[in-house]
Amino acid sequence: MNSLVEDLKQIFAIIKRFGISQLAKIVFMNKSLKAYSRGYAVSRVIGSLIDVGFIDYLMSNGRKINLR
């Protein structure tokens, strides 16, 4: 509950200082960065698993891989 209060305080402080339009830009950038960073992390992990042969090991033992 305390973090919710702190979050609301920060949101109101941003609105008071910069306005609603700046808050909307911050929210948009936050969502965009999260989407790109998650995709980057997943691709790096899968690439590393391929590099060390883990994917080949799973497939050679008859395991199906679903990357969705």
C-alpha positions in Angstrom: 0.0 0.0 0.0 2.9 2.3 0.8 4.4 1.9 -2.7 1.1 2.8 -4.2 1.0 6.1 -2.2 4.6 6.8 -3.3 3.7 6.1 -6.9 0.7 8.4 -6.8 2.9 11.2 -5.2 5.4 10.8 -8.0 2.7 10.9 -10.7 1.1 14.1 -9.1 4.5 15.7 -8.8 5.2 15.1 -12.5 1.8 16.4 -13.5 2.3 19.5 -11.3 5.8 20.2 -12.7 5.5 19.2 -16.4 1.9 18.7 -17.2 -0.3 15.8 -18.4 1.3 15.7 -21.9 4.8 15.0 -20.4 3.3 12.3 -18.2 1.8 10.6 -21.3 5.2 10.8 -23.1 6.9 9.2 -20.1 4.3 6.4 -19.9 4.7 5.7 -23.7 8.5 5.6 -23.5 8.4 3.3 -20.5 6.1 0.8 -22.3 8.2 1.0 -25.5 11.5 0.5 -23.7 10.1 -2.5 -21.8 8.9 -4.2 -25.0 12.3 -3.7 -26.7 14.4 -4.7 -23.7 12.4 -7.9 -23.2 12.7 -8.9 -26.8 16.5 -8.2 -26.7 16.9 -10.3 -23.5 15.0 -13.2 -25.0 16.9 -13.2 -28.2 20.2 -13.0 -26.3 19.3 -16.0 -24.1 18.1 -18.1 -27.0 21.2 -17.2 -29.0 23.4 -18.3 -26.0 21.5 -21.6 -25.7 22.1 -22.3 -29.4 25.8 -21.3 -29.1 26.4 -23.8 -26.2 24.5 -26.6 -28.0 21.6 -26.8 -25.5 18.9 -26.6 -28.2 20.6 -29.4 -30.2 20.9 -31.5 -27.0 17.1 -31.1 -26.4 16.2 -31.9 -30.0 18.5 -35.0 -30.1 16.7 -36.4 -27.0 13.4 -36.1 -28.7 12.1 -33.0 -27.0 10.0 -30.5 -28.8 10.8 -26.8 -28.4 8.1 -24.2 -28.4 9.6 -20.7 -28.6 6.2 -18.9 -28.5 
